[in-house]
């Protein structure tokens, strides 16, 4: 059974930081592209950042320079360090695991709220 369990969300003031974690089980973690997505109320889910099995990263323009994605294959965990948070970053953040020719897996989401 595949599980992606996010943690680390919460309420923070603008300019603050949070670190999200996503612990994966039931997949060959090191072979998956891991990603963070977010969905704000009334909006579509959007890409935040991805990291390949080889460590290559990709970021949405809106978070470049503020967010950092990383992974620890020994712990089957992917992280999202979020700095200089803005109210526009408020959303439910979802962890994603993707591998070619495999189902696309999602976590249950963790709420991030940034107050102004």
NORHUJO-V537015 format. One line per field, one symbol per residue. psi: psi as a letter, one per 40 degrees, with the letter a starting at -180 (. if undefined). burial: + if it has 24 or more other C-alpha atoms within 12 Angstrom, else -. A space follows every 50 residues. Layout:
# NORHUJO-V537015
psi->???
burial->???
This chain:
# NORHUJO-V537015
psi->hhhhhiieiahiiheaiihiihhiieigdeeihiihiihiheiihihdii hideehihiideehedihiiihddefhiihhhifiideehihhhiihhhh fiihiiaeihhhhhi.
burial->--++++++++++---++++++++++-+-++-+++++++++-----+++++ +++----++---+--++++++-+--+++++++++++--++++++++++-- ----+++-++++++--
